[in-house]
Amino acid sequence: MKQEELDRISELTAISRTRELTEEEQAERAVLRRKYIDSFKLSLTQQLDVTYIVDEKGNKTKVQRKHKKTAN
């Protein structure tokens, strides 16, 4: 995510503290926030994909994803 986009999120948040945002501003903020969250999740996922746990014997184990439980 670009710094300009992060700055715009901050700017819109500051504006919202002094007045109500217009519908266009609210929509823009929602899009930017979603983009930020998606970017953060991707970065975290990529970091965890190269993470290993080392036990007391020195054995390395790759971090595994937990499977989502499905409701039956």
mmCIF file of the N, C-alpha and C atoms, coordinates in Angstrom:
data_MODEL
# 
_entry.id   MODEL 
# 
loop_
_atom_site.group_PDB 
_atom_site.id 
_atom_site.type_symbol 
_atom_site.label_atom_id 
_atom_site.label_alt_id 
_atom_site.label_comp_id 
_atom_site.label_asym_id 
_atom_site.label_entity_id 
_atom_site.label_seq_id 
_atom_site.pdbx_PDB_ins_code 
_atom_site.Cartn_x 
_atom_site.Cartn_y 
_atom_site.Cartn_z 
_atom_site.occupancy 
_atom_site.B_iso_or_equiv 
_atom_site.pdbx_formal_charge 
_atom_site.auth_seq_id 
_atom_site.auth_comp_id 
_atom_site.auth_asym_id 
_atom_site.auth_atom_id 
_atom_site.pdbx_PDB_model_num 
ATOM 1   N N  . MET A 1 1  ? 0.843   -1.167  0.000  1.00 0.00 ? 1  MET A N  1 
ATOM 2   C CA . MET A 1 1  ? 0.000   0.000   0.000  1.00 0.00 ? 1  MET A CA 1 
ATOM 3   C C  . MET A 1 1  ? 0.893   1.236   0.000  1.00 0.00 ? 1  MET A C  1 
ATOM 4   N N  . LYS A 1 2  ? 0.534   2.197   -0.788 1.00 0.00 ? 2  LYS A N  1 
ATOM 5   C CA . LYS A 1 2  ? 1.338   3.408   -0.929 1.00 0.00 ? 2  LYS A CA 1 
ATOM 6   C C  . LYS A 1 2  ? 1.148   4.329   0.275  1.00 0.00 ? 2  LYS A C  1 
ATOM 7   N N  . GLN A 1 3  ? 2.189   5.094   0.565  1.00 0.00 ? 3  GLN A N  1 
ATOM 8   C CA . GLN A 1 3  ? 2.143   6.038   1.680  1.00 0.00 ? 3  GLN A CA 1 
ATOM 9   C C  . GLN A 1 3  ? 1.039   7.083   1.481  1.00 0.00 ? 3  GLN A C  1 
ATOM 10  N N  . GLU A 1 4  ? 0.811   7.478   0.237  1.00 0.00 ? 4  GLU A N  1 
ATOM 11  C CA . GLU A 1 4  ? -0.226  8.463   -0.048 1.00 0.00 ? 4  GLU A CA 1 
ATOM 12  C C  . GLU A 1 4  ? -1.607  7.942   0.374  1.00 0.00 ? 4  GLU A C  1 
ATOM 13  N N  . GLU A 1 5  ? -1.824  6.641   0.171  1.00 0.00 ? 5  GLU A N  1 
ATOM 14  C CA . GLU A 1 5  ? -3.105  6.041   0.546  1.00 0.00 ? 5  GLU A CA 1 
ATOM 15  C C  . GLU A 1 5  ? -3.257  5.990   2.062  1.00 0.00 ? 5  GLU A C  1 
ATOM 16  N N  . LEU A 1 6  ? -2.173  5.675   2.750  1.00 0.00 ? 6  LEU A N  1 
ATOM 17  C CA . LEU A 1 6  ? -2.213  5.673   4.216  1.00 0.00 ? 6  LEU A CA 1 
ATOM 18  C C  . LEU A 1 6  ? -2.473  7.084   4.747  1.00 0.00 ? 6  LEU A C  1 
ATOM 19  N N  . ASP A 1 7  ? -1.826  8.057   4.137  1.00 0.00 ? 7  ASP A N  1 
ATOM 20  C CA . ASP A 1 7  ? -2.039  9.449   4.530  1.00 0.00 ? 7  ASP A CA 1 
ATOM 21  C C  . ASP A 1 7  ? -3.488  9.871   4.296  1.00 0.00 ? 7  ASP A C  1 
ATOM 22  N N  . ARG A 1 8  ? -4.066  9.400   3.202  1.00 0.00 ? 8  ARG A N  1 
ATOM 23  C CA . ARG A 1 8  ? -5.462  9.759   2.902  1.00 0.00 ? 8  ARG A CA 1 
ATOM 24  C C  . ARG A 1 8  ? -6.417  9.139   3.929  1.00 0.00 ? 8  ARG A C  1 
ATOM 25  N N  . ILE A 1 9  ? -6.157  7.914   4.353  1.00 0.00 ? 9  ILE A N  1 
ATOM 26  C CA . ILE A 1 9  ? -6.978  7.303   5.407  1.00 0.00 ? 9  ILE A CA 1 
ATOM 27  C C  . ILE A 1 9  ? -6.916  8.165   6.659  1.00 0.00 ? 9  ILE A C  1 
ATOM 28  N N  . SER A 1 10 ? -5.731  8.582   7.039  1.00 0.00 ? 10 SER A N  1 
ATOM 29  C CA . SER A 1 10 ? -5.551  9.425   8.222  1.00 0.00 ? 10 SER A CA 1 
ATOM 30  C C  . SER A 1 10 ? -6.267  10.763  8.052  1.00 0.00 ? 10 SER A C  1 
ATOM 31  N N  . GLU A 1 11 ? -6.170  11.324  6.864  1.00 0.00 ? 11 GLU A N  1 
ATOM 32  C CA . GLU A 1 11 ? -6.819  12.601  6.588  1.00 0.00 ? 11 GLU A CA 1 
ATOM 33  C C  . GLU A 1 11 ? -8.340  12.488  6.714  1.00 0.00 ? 11 GLU A C  1 
ATOM 34  N N  . LEU A 1 12 ? -8.894  11.421  6.144  1.00 0.00 ? 12 LEU A N  1 
ATOM 35  C CA . LEU A 1 12 ? -10.338 11.223  6.223  1.00 0.00 ? 12 LEU A CA 1 
ATOM 36  C C  . LEU A 1 12 ? -10.789 10.985  7.664  1.00 0.00 ? 12 LEU A C  1 
ATOM 37  N N  . THR A 1 13 ? -9.982  10.284  8.431  1.00 0.00 ? 13 THR A N  1 
ATOM 38  C CA . THR A 1 13 ? -10.308 10.054  9.836  1.00 0.00 ? 13 THR A CA 1 
ATOM 39  C C  . THR A 1 13 ? -10.294 11.362  10.605 1.00 0.00 ? 13 THR A C  1 
ATOM 40  N N  . ALA A 1 14 ? -9.314  12.206  10.340 1.00 0.00 ? 14 ALA A N  1 
ATOM 41  C CA . ALA A 1 14 ? -9.241  13.514  11.005 1.00 0.00 ? 14 ALA A CA 1 
ATOM 42  C C  . ALA A 1 14 ? -10.452 14.378  10.636 1.00 0.00 ? 14 ALA A C  1 
ATOM 43  N N  . ILE A 1 15 ? -10.833 14.345  9.377  1.00 0.00 ? 15 ILE A N  1 
ATOM 44  C CA . ILE A 1 15 ? -12.000 15.107  8.933  1.00 0.00 ? 15 ILE A CA 1 
ATOM 45  C C  . ILE A 1 15 ? -13.253 14.608  9.634  1.00 0.00 ? 15 ILE A C  1 
ATOM 46  N N  . SER A 1 16 ? -13.364 13.282  9.792  1.00 0.00 ? 16 SER A N  1 
ATOM 47  C CA . SER A 1 16 ? -14.569 12.710  10.404 1.00 0.00 ? 16 SER A CA 1 
ATOM 48  C C  . SER A 1 16 ? -14.723 13.122  11.864 1.00 0.00 ? 16 SER A C  1 
ATOM 49  N N  . ARG A 1 17 ? -13.650 13.557  12.485 1.00 0.00 ? 17 ARG A N  1 
ATOM 50  C CA . ARG A 1 17 ? -13.711 14.002  13.882 1.00 0.00 ? 17 ARG A CA 1 
ATOM 51  C C  . ARG A 1 17 ? -14.269 15.427  13.998 1.00 0.00 ? 17 ARG A C  1 
ATOM 52  N N  . THR A 1 18 ? -14.207 16.176  12.897 1.00 0.00 ? 18 THR A N  1 
ATOM 53  C CA . THR A 1 18 ? -14.697 17.560  12.941 1.00 0.00 ? 18 THR A CA 1 
ATOM 54  C C  . THR A 1 18 ? -16.058 17.719  12.267 1.00 0.00 ? 18 THR A C  1 
ATOM 55  N N  . ARG A 1 19 ? -16.350 16.857  11.307 1.00 0.00 ? 19 ARG A N  1 
ATOM 56  C CA . ARG A 1 19 ? -17.646 16.903  10.624 1.00 0.00 ? 19 ARG A CA 1 
ATOM 57  C C  . ARG A 1 19 ? -17.964 15.520  10.076 1.00 0.00 ? 19 ARG A C  1 
ATOM 58  N N  . GLU A 1 20 ? -19.199 15.344  9.685  1.00 0.00 ? 20 GLU A N  1 
ATOM 59  C CA . GLU A 1 20 ? -19.607 14.069  9.092  1.00 0.00 ? 20 GLU A CA 1 
ATOM 60  C C  . GLU A 1 20 ? -19.073 13.989  7.662  1.00 0.00 ? 20 GLU A C  1 
ATOM 61  N N  . LEU A 1 21 ? -18.555 12.813  7.316  1.00 0.00 ? 21 LEU A N  1 
ATOM 62  C CA . LEU A 1 21 ? -18.036 12.615  5.959  1.00 0.00 ? 21 LEU A CA 1 
ATOM 63  C C  . LEU A 1 21 ? -19.184 12.520  4.962  1.00 0.00 ? 21 LEU A C  1 
ATOM 64  N N  . THR A 1 22 ? -18.925 12.980  3.745  1.00 0.00 ? 22 THR A N  1 
ATOM 65  C CA . THR A 1 22 ? -19.908 12.819  2.681  1.00 0.00 ? 22 THR A CA 1 
ATOM 66  C C  . THR A 1 22 ? -19.954 11.347  2.286  1.00 0.00 ? 22 THR A C  1 
ATOM 67  N N  . GLU A 1 23 ? -20.961 10.982  1.525  1.00 0.00 ? 23 GLU A N  1 
ATOM 68  C CA . GLU A 1 23 ? -21.074 9.583   1.082  1.00 0.00 ? 23 GLU A CA 1 
ATOM 69  C C  . GLU A 1 23 ? -19.859 9.180   0.253  1.00 0.00 ? 23 GLU A C  1 
ATOM 70  N N  . GLU A 1 24 ? -19.372 10.100  -0.582 1.00 0.00 ? 24 GLU A N  1 
ATOM 71  C CA . GLU A 1 24 ? -18.203 9.803   -1.413 1.00 0.00 ? 24 GLU A CA 1 
ATOM 72  C C  . GLU A 1 24 ? -16.963 9.580   -0.541 1.00 0.00 ? 24 GLU A C  1 
ATOM 73  N N  . GLU A 1 25 ? -16.800 10.411  0.479  1.00 0.00 ? 25 GLU A N  1 
ATOM 74  C CA . GLU A 1 25 ? -15.659 10.270  1.383  1.00 0.00 ? 25 GLU A CA 1 
ATOM 75  C C  . GLU A 1 25 ? -15.749 8.968   2.190  1.00 0.00 ? 25 GLU A C  1 
ATOM 76  N N  . GLN A 1 26 ? -16.954 8.625   2.625  1.00 0.00 ? 26 GLN A N  1 
ATOM 77  C CA . GLN A 1 26 ? -17.146 7.383   3.357  1.00 0.00 ? 26 GLN A CA 1 
ATOM 78  C C  . GLN A 1 26 ? -16.810 6.179   2.480  1.00 0.00 ? 26 GLN A C  1 
ATOM 79  N N  . ALA A 1 27 ? -17.250 6.232   1.223  1.00 0.00 ? 27 ALA A N  1 
ATOM 80  C CA . ALA A 1 27 ? -16.965 5.142   0.289  1.00 0.00 ? 27 ALA A CA 1 
ATOM 81  C C  . ALA A 1 27 ? -15.461 5.046   0.018  1.00 0.00 ? 27 ALA A C  1 
ATOM 82  N N  . GLU A 1 28 ? -14.814 6.200   -0.171 1.00 0.00 ? 28 GLU A N  1 
ATOM 83  C CA . GLU A 1 28 ? -13.362 6.214   -0.405 1.00 0.00 ? 28 GLU A CA 1 
ATOM 84  C C  . GLU A 1 28 ? -12.624 5.631   0.797  1.00 0.00 ? 28 GLU A C  1 
ATOM 85  N N  . ARG A 1 29 ? -13.027 6.037   1.999  1.00 0.00 ? 29 ARG A N  1 
ATOM 86  C CA . ARG A 1 29 ? -12.381 5.531   3.210  1.00 0.00 ? 29 ARG A CA 1 
ATOM 87  C C  . ARG A 1 29 ? -12.576 4.029   3.353  1.00 0.00 ? 29 ARG A C  1 
ATOM 88  N N  . ALA A 1 30 ? -13.774 3.539   3.029  1.00 0.00 ? 30 ALA A N  1 
ATOM 89  C CA . ALA A 1 30 ? -14.043 2.099   3.116  1.00 0.00 ? 30 ALA A CA 1 
ATOM 90  C C  . ALA A 1 30 ? -13.152 1.314   2.150  1.00 0.00 ? 30 ALA A C  1 
ATOM 91  N N  . VAL A 1 31 ? -13.003 1.828   0.929  1.00 0.00 ? 31 VAL A N  1 
ATOM 92  C CA . VAL A 1 31 ? -12.151 1.163   -0.066 1.00 0.00 ? 31 VAL A CA 1 
ATOM 93  C C  . VAL A 1 31 ? -10.699 1.150   0.396  1.00 0.00 ? 31 VAL A C  1 
ATOM 94  N N  . LEU A 1 32 ? -10.217 2.287   0.897  1.00 0.00 ? 32 LEU A N  1 
ATOM 95  C CA . LEU A 1 32 ? -8.828  2.383   1.350  1.00 0.00 ? 32 LEU A CA 1 
ATOM 96  C C  . LEU A 1 32 ? -8.582  1.479   2.571  1.00 0.00 ? 32 LEU A C  1 
ATOM 97  N N  . ARG A 1 33 ? -9.535  1.435   3.483  1.00 0.00 ? 33 ARG A N  1 
ATOM 98  C CA . ARG A 1 33 ? -9.388  0.573   4.659  1.00 0.00 ? 33 ARG A CA 1 
ATOM 99  C C  . ARG A 1 33 ? -9.337  -0.896  4.256  1.00 0.00 ? 33 ARG A C  1 
ATOM 100 N N  . ARG A 1 34 ? -10.200 -1.314  3.329  1.00 0.00 ? 34 ARG A N  1 
ATOM 101 C CA . ARG A 1 34 ? -10.213 -2.705  2.854  1.00 0.00 ? 34 ARG A CA 1 
ATOM 102 C C  . ARG A 1 34 ? -8.883  -3.030  2.197  1.00 0.00 ? 34 ARG A C  1 
ATOM 103 N N  . LYS A 1 35 ? -8.369  -2.104  1.400  1.00 0.00 ? 35 LYS A N  1 
ATOM 104 C CA . LYS A 1 35 ? -7.080  -2.315  0.726  1.00 0.00 ? 35 LYS A CA 1 
ATOM 105 C C  . LYS A 1 35 ? -5.964  -2.464  1.766  1.00 0.00 ? 35 LYS A C  1 
ATOM 106 N N  . TYR A 1 36 ? -6.008  -1.643  2.826  1.00 0.00 ? 36 TYR A N  1 
ATOM 107 C CA . TYR A 1 36 ? -5.014  -1.726  3.897  1.00 0.00 ? 36 TYR A CA 1 
ATOM 108 C C  . TYR A 1 36 ? -5.088  -3.074  4.603  1.00 0.00 ? 36 TYR A C  1 
ATOM 109 N N  . ILE A 1 37 ? -6.279  -3.516  4.949  1.00 0.00 ? 37 ILE A N  1 
ATOM 110 C CA . ILE A 1 37 ? -6.454  -4.798  5.639  1.00 0.00 ? 37 ILE A CA 1 
ATOM 111 C C  . ILE A 1 37 ? -5.962  -5.943  4.768  1.00 0.00 ? 37 ILE A C  1 
ATOM 112 N N  . ASP A 1 38 ? -6.337  -5.929  3.489  1.00 0.00 ? 38 ASP A N  1 
ATOM 113 C CA . ASP A 1 38 ? -5.895  -6.984  2.571  1.00 0.00 ? 38 ASP A CA 1 
ATOM 114 C C  . ASP A 1 38 ? -4.372  -7.002  2.438  1.00 0.00 ? 38 ASP A C  1 
ATOM 115 N N  . SER A 1 39 ? -3.759  -5.835  2.373  1.00 0.00 ? 39 SER A N  1 
ATOM 116 C CA . SER A 1 39 ? -2.313  -5.719  2.273  1.00 0.00 ? 39 SER A CA 1 
ATOM 117 C C  . SER A 1 39 ? -1.642  -6.259  3.528  1.00 0.00 ? 39 SER A C  1 
ATOM 118 N N  . PHE A 1 40 ? -2.193  -5.912  4.683  1.00 0.00 ? 40 PHE A N  1 
ATOM 119 C CA . PHE A 1 40 ? -1.649  -6.384  5.959  1.00 0.00 ? 40 PHE A CA 1 
ATOM 120 C C  . PHE A 1 40 ? -1.741  -7.900  6.062  1.00 0.00 ? 40 PHE A C  1 
ATOM 121 N N  . LYS A 1 41 ? -2.896  -8.460  5.707  1.00 0.00 ? 41 LYS A N  1 
ATOM 122 C CA . LYS A 1 41 ? -3.083  -9.910  5.780  1.00 0.00 ? 41 LYS A CA 1 
ATOM 123 C C  . LYS A 1 41 ? -2.135  -10.645 4.835  1.00 0.00 ? 41 LYS A C  1 
ATOM 124 N N  . LEU A 1 42 ? -1.953  -10.106 3.625  1.00 0.00 ? 42 LEU A N  1 
ATOM 125 C CA . LEU A 1 42 ? -1.041  -10.723 2.659  1.00 0.00 ? 42 LEU A CA 1 
ATOM 126 C C  . LEU A 1 42 ? 0.383   -10.722 3.197  1.00 0.00 ? 42 LEU A C  1 
ATOM 127 N N  . SER A 1 43 ? 0.803   -9.604  3.760  1.00 0.00 ? 43 SER A N  1 
ATOM 128 C CA . SER A 1 43 ? 2.147   -9.491  4.318  1.00 0.00 ? 43 SER A CA 1 
ATOM 129 C C  . SER A 1 43 ? 2.353   -10.492 5.457  1.00 0.00 ? 43 SER A C  1 
ATOM 130 N N  . LEU A 1 44 ? 1.390   -10.597 6.332  1.00 0.00 ? 44 LEU A N  1 
ATOM 131 C CA . LEU A 1 44 ? 1.486   -11.532 7.452  1.00 0.00 ? 44 LEU A CA 1 
ATOM 132 C C  . LEU A 1 44 ? 1.513   -12.975 6.962  1.00 0.00 ? 44 LEU A C  1 
ATOM 133 N N  . THR A 1 45 ? 0.678   -13.297 5.994  1.00 0.00 ? 45 THR A N  1 
ATOM 134 C CA . THR A 1 45 ? 0.644   -14.647 5.432  1.00 0.00 ? 45 THR A CA 1 
ATOM 135 C C  . THR A 1 45 ? 1.987   -15.009 4.796  1.00 0.00 ? 45 THR A C  1 
ATOM 136 N N  . GLN A 1 46 ? 2.554   -14.073 4.051  1.00 0.00 ? 46 GLN A N  1 
ATOM 137 C CA . GLN A 1 46 ? 3.847   -14.324 3.419  1.00 0.00 ? 46 GLN A CA 1 
ATOM 138 C C  . GLN A 1 46 ? 4.933   -14.550 4.459  1.00 0.00 ? 46 GLN A C  1 
ATOM 139 N N  . GLN A 1 47 ? 4.882   -13.804 5.549  1.00 0.00 ? 47 GLN A N  1 
ATOM 140 C CA . GLN A 1 47 ? 5.872   -13.967 6.605  1.00 0.00 ? 47 GLN A CA 1 
ATOM 141 C C  . GLN A 1 47 ? 5.717   -15.330 7.291  1.00 0.00 ? 47 GLN A C  1 
ATOM 142 N N  . LEU A 1 48 ? 4.488   -15.724 7.547  1.00 0.00 ? 48 LEU A N  1 
ATOM 143 C CA . LEU A 1 48 ? 4.258   -17.010 8.203  1.00 0.00 ? 48 LEU A CA 1 
ATOM 144 C C  . LEU A 1 48 ? 4.608   -18.188 7.295  1.00 0.00 ? 48 LEU A C  1 
ATOM 145 N N  . ASP A 1 49 ? 4.508   -17.993 5.972  1.00 0.00 ? 49 ASP A N  1 
ATOM 146 C CA . ASP A 1 49 ? 4.851   -19.053 5.028  1.00 0.00 ? 49 ASP A CA 1 
ATOM 147 C C  . ASP A 1 49 ? 6.327   -19.434 5.088  1.00 0.00 ? 49 ASP A C  1 
ATOM 148 N N  . VAL A 1 50 ? 7.172   -18.548 5.589  1.00 0.00 ? 50 VAL A N  1 
ATOM 149 C CA . VAL A 1 50 ? 8.601   -18.846 5.675  1.00 0.00 ? 50 VAL A CA 1 
ATOM 150 C C  . VAL A 1 50 ? 9.063   -18.954 7.142  1.00 0.00 ? 50 VAL A C  1 
ATOM 151 N N  . THR A 1 51 ? 8.111   -19.228 8.036  1.00 0.00 ? 51 THR A N  1 
ATOM 152 C CA . THR A 1 51 ? 8.413   -19.317 9.463  1.00 0.00 ? 51 THR A CA 1 
ATOM 153 C C  . THR A 1 51 ? 8.496   -20.775 9.888  1.00 0.00 ? 51 THR A C  1 
ATOM 154 N N  . TYR A 1 52 ? 9.498   -21.085 10.692 1.00 0.00 ? 52 TYR A N  1 
ATOM 155 C CA . TYR A 1 52 ? 9.683   -22.429 11.224 1.00 0.00 ? 52 TYR A CA 1 
ATOM 156 C C  . TYR A 1 52 ? 9.754   -22.347 12.746 1.00 0.00 ? 52 TYR A C  1 
ATOM 157 N N  . ILE A 1 53 ? 9.314   -23.414 13.387 1.00 0.00 ? 53 ILE A N  1 
ATOM 158 C CA . ILE A 1 53 ? 9.428   -23.539 14.834 1.00 0.00 ? 53 ILE A CA 1 
ATOM 159 C C  . ILE A 1 53 ? 10.548  -24.538 15.108 1.00 0.00 ? 53 ILE A C  1 
ATOM 160 N N  . VAL A 1 54 ? 11.461  -24.162 15.987 1.00 0.00 ? 54 VAL A N  1 
ATOM 161 C CA . VAL A 1 54 ? 12.580  -25.037 16.337 1.00 0.00 ? 54 VAL A CA 1 
ATOM 162 C C  . VAL A 1 54 ? 12.342  -25.550 17.756 1.00 0.00 ? 54 VAL A C  1 
ATOM 163 N N  . ASP A 1 55 ? 12.298  -26.875 17.905 1.00 0.00 ? 55 ASP A N  1 
ATOM 164 C CA . ASP A 1 55 ? 12.068  -27.434 19.239 1.00 0.00 ? 55 ASP A CA 1 
ATOM 165 C C  . ASP A 1 55 ? 13.383  -27.521 20.010 1.00 0.00 ? 55 ASP A C  1 
ATOM 166 N N  . GLU A 1 56 ? 13.314  -28.017 21.246 1.00 0.00 ? 56 GLU A N  1 
ATOM 167 C CA . GLU A 1 56 ? 14.494  -28.070 22.109 1.00 0.00 ? 56 GLU A CA 1 
ATOM 168 C C  . GLU A 1 56 ? 15.598  -28.980 21.577 1.00 0.00 ? 56 GLU A C  1 
ATOM 169 N N  . LYS A 1 57 ? 15.270  -29.909 20.675 1.00 0.00 ? 57 LYS A N  1 
ATOM 170 C CA . LYS A 1 57 ? 16.270  -30.804 20.085 1.00 0.00 ? 57 LYS A CA 1 
ATOM 171 C C  . LYS A 1 57 ? 16.860  -30.235 18.795 1.00 0.00 ? 57 LYS A C  1 
ATOM 172 N N  . GLY A 1 58 ? 16.369  -29.072 18.385 1.00 0.00 ? 58 GLY A N  1 
ATOM 173 C CA . GLY A 1 58 ? 16.886  -28.442 17.183 1.00 0.00 ? 58 GLY A CA 1 
ATOM 174 C C  . GLY A 1 58 ? 16.144  -28.826 15.921 1.00 0.00 ? 58 GLY A C  1 
ATOM 175 N N  . ASN A 1 59 ? 15.061  -29.571 16.053 1.00 0.00 ? 59 ASN A N  1 
ATOM 176 C CA . ASN A 1 59 ? 14.269  -29.962 14.882 1.00 0.00 ? 59 ASN A CA 1 
ATOM 177 C C  . ASN A 1 59 ? 13.410  -28.786 14.415 1.00 0.00 ? 59 ASN A C  1 
ATOM 178 N N  . LYS A 1 60 ? 13.466  -28.539 13.113 1.00 0.00 ? 60 LYS A N  1 
ATOM 179 C CA . LYS A 1 60 ? 12.678  -27.445 12.549 1.00 0.00 ? 60 LYS A CA 1 
ATOM 180 C C  . LYS A 1 60 ? 11.377  -28.000 11.975 1.00 0.00 ? 60 LYS A C  1 
ATOM 181 N N  . THR A 1 61 ? 10.292  -27.317 12.288 1.00 0.00 ? 61 THR A N  1 
ATOM 182 C CA . THR A 1 61 ? 8.981   -27.691 11.774 1.00 0.00 ? 61 THR A CA 1 
ATOM 183 C C  . THR A 1 61 ? 8.347   -26.457 11.151 1.00 0.00 ? 61 THR A C  1 
ATOM 184 N N  . LYS A 1 62 ? 7.907   -26.604 9.909  1.00 0.00 ? 62 LYS A N  1 
ATOM 185 C CA . LYS A 1 62 ? 7.249   -25.493 9.219  1.00 0.00 ? 62 LYS A CA 1 
ATOM 186 C C  . LYS A 1 62 ? 5.906   -25.211 9.880  1.00 0.00 ? 62 LYS A C  1 
ATOM 187 N N  . VAL A 1 63 ? 5.586   -23.937 10.018 1.00 0.00 ? 63 VAL A N  1 
ATOM 188 C CA . VAL A 1 63 ? 4.300   -23.547 10.582 1.00 0.00 ? 63 VAL A CA 1 
ATOM 189 C C  . VAL A 1 63 ? 3.205   -23.982 9.619  1.00 0.00 ? 63 VAL A C  1 
ATOM 190 N N  . GLN A 1 64 ? 2.197   -24.671 10.135 1.00 0.00 ? 64 GLN A N  1 
ATOM 191 C CA . GLN A 1 64 ? 1.085   -25.158 9.317  1.00 0.00 ? 64 GLN A CA 1 
ATOM 192 C C  . GLN A 1 64 ? -0.158  -24.326 9.580  1.00 0.00 ? 64 GLN A C  1 
ATOM 193 N N  . ARG A 1 65 ? -0.946  -24.147 8.541  1.00 0.00 ? 65 ARG A N  1 
ATOM 194 C CA . ARG A 1 65 ? -2.219  -23.440 8.698  1.00 0.00 ? 65 ARG A CA 1 
ATOM 195 C C  . ARG A 1 65 ? -3.225  -24.362 9.371  1.00 0.00 ? 65 ARG A C  1 
ATOM 196 N N  . LYS A 1 66 ? -4.033  -23.775 10.237 1.00 0.00 ? 66 LYS A N  1 
ATOM 197 C CA . LYS A 1 66 ? -5.137  -24.534 10.809 1.00 0.00 ? 66 LYS A CA 1 
ATOM 198 C C  . LYS A 1 66 ? -6.256  -24.532 9.786  1.00 0.00 ? 66 LYS A C  1 
ATOM 199 N N  . HIS A 1 67 ? -6.907  -25.659 9.675  1.00 0.00 ? 67 HIS A N  1 
ATOM 200 C CA . HIS A 1 67 ? -8.033  -25.736 8.742  1.00 0.00 ? 67 HIS A CA 1 
ATOM 201 C C  . HIS A 1 67 ? -9.250  -25.126 9.395  1.00 0.00 ? 67 HIS A C  1 
ATOM 202 N N  . LYS A 1 68 ? -9.997  -24.375 8.627  1.00 0.00 ? 68 LYS A N  1 
ATOM 203 C CA . LYS A 1 68 ? -11.204 -23.751 9.146  1.00 0.00 ? 68 LYS A CA 1 
ATOM 204 C C  . LYS A 1 68 ? -12.235 -24.829 9.425  1.00 0.00 ? 68 LYS A C  1 
ATOM 205 N N  . LYS A 1 69 ? -12.896 -24.689 10.552 1.00 0.00 ? 69 LYS A N  1 
ATOM 206 C CA . LYS A 1 69 ? -13.962 -25.629 10.886 1.00 0.00 ? 69 LYS A CA 1 
ATOM 207 C C  . LYS A 1 69 ? -15.214 -25.215 10.122 1.00 0.00 ? 69 LYS A C  1 
ATOM 208 N N  . THR A 1 70 ? -15.916 -26.208 9.602  1.00 0.00 ? 70 THR A N  1 
ATOM 209 C CA . THR A 1 70 ? -17.141 -25.916 8.891  1.00 0.00 ? 70 THR A CA 1 
ATOM 210 C C  . THR A 1 70 ? -18.326 -26.281 9.771  1.00 0.00 ? 70 THR A C  1 
ATOM 211 N N  . ALA A 1 71 ? -19.345 -25.467 9.720  1.00 0.00 ? 71 ALA A N  1 
ATOM 212 C CA . ALA A 1 71 ? -20.548 -25.738 10.509 1.00 0.00 ? 71 ALA A CA 1 
ATOM 213 C C  . ALA A 1 71 ? -21.388 -26.795 9.817  1.00 0.00 ? 71 ALA A C  1 
ATOM 214 N N  . ASN A 1 72 ? -21.806 -27.802 10.562 1.00 0.00 ? 72 ASN A N  1 
ATOM 215 C CA . ASN A 1 72 ? -22.636 -28.882 9.992  1.00 0.00 ? 72 ASN A CA 1 
ATOM 216 C C  . ASN A 1 72 ? -24.051 -28.749 10.428 1.00 0.00 ? 72 ASN A C  1 
# 
